[in-house]
Amino acid sequence: MPDPRAFQTLELMRATFLTSLSDLAREDQRRVIRALEQLDMDERTPSLRVHRLQGSRAGLWSASASRSLRITFLRLEGGHKLLVECSQHYGD
């Protein structure tokens, strides 16, 4: 599991995020952690494909950890992000 203190903008993690991360296969966990490191350093990294969600998930944002893994988060003041969950992304 990632140490929340290691991140500058991602120090806030919901229990739902940590649970969803622990439910993933070990290699997928590594992909998510690498994506979190990128998201913390520069969310404009093209491979993250950060975008605002719509419909029933309006208000949330998404970043890609791989073609099939998504990190969902809320934007907070000061550039901080509240990590909500990580999941398989099958298209919306």
BELFENDA-V35853 format. One record per residue. SS is DSSP state (H for helix, E for strand, - for the rest). PHI is phi in whole degrees, -180 to 180 (none if undefined). NEAR is the number of other ideal C-beta (glycine too) atoms within 12 Angstrom. Layout:
{{SS:PHI:NEAR} {SS:PHI:NEAR}}
//
This chain:
{{-:none:20} {-:-71:26} {-:-87:13} {H:-56:24} {H:-74:11} {H:-80:16} {-:-106:25} {-:-88:19} {-:-111:26} {-:-118:35} {-:-72:20} {E:-102:25} {E:-125:35} {-:-73:22} {H:-60:16} {H:-62:19} {H:-67:31} {H:-62:24} {H:-66:17} {H:-65:26} {H:-67:33} {H:-68:20} {-:-77:18} {-:-80:28} {-:-64:16} {H:-54:13} {H:-65:14} {H:-67:26} {H:-60:24} {H:-62:20} {H:-62:29} {H:-64:42} {H:-63:33} {H:-62:24} {H:-65:39} {H:-62:38} {H:-62:26} {H:-66:26} {H:-61:37} {H:-70:30} {H:-80:18} {-:-162:17} {-:-68:29} {-:-86:13} {-:-57:19} {H:-55:12} {H:-65:20} {H:-76:30} {-:48:23} {-:-64:26} {E:-156:21} {E:-79:18} {-:-87:23} {-:-127:12} {H:68:9} {H:-68:8} {H:-109:20} {-:-57:12} {-:99:16} {-:-98:27} {E:-120:27} {E:-130:34} {E:-132:41} {E:-91:30} {-:-94:38} {-:-165:26} {-:-62:15} {-:-115:18} {E:-115:34} {E:-125:37} {E:-108:47} {E:-108:37} {E:-149:40} {E:-106:26} {E:-85:25} {-:-120:16} {H:-62:10} {H:74:11} {H:80:19} {-:-81:21} {E:-133:33} {E:-98:28} {E:-75:41} {E:-97:31} {E:-165:32} {E:-124:40} {E:-156:29} {E:-70:22} {-:-110:26} {-:-107:9} {-:98:8} {-:-106:16}}
//
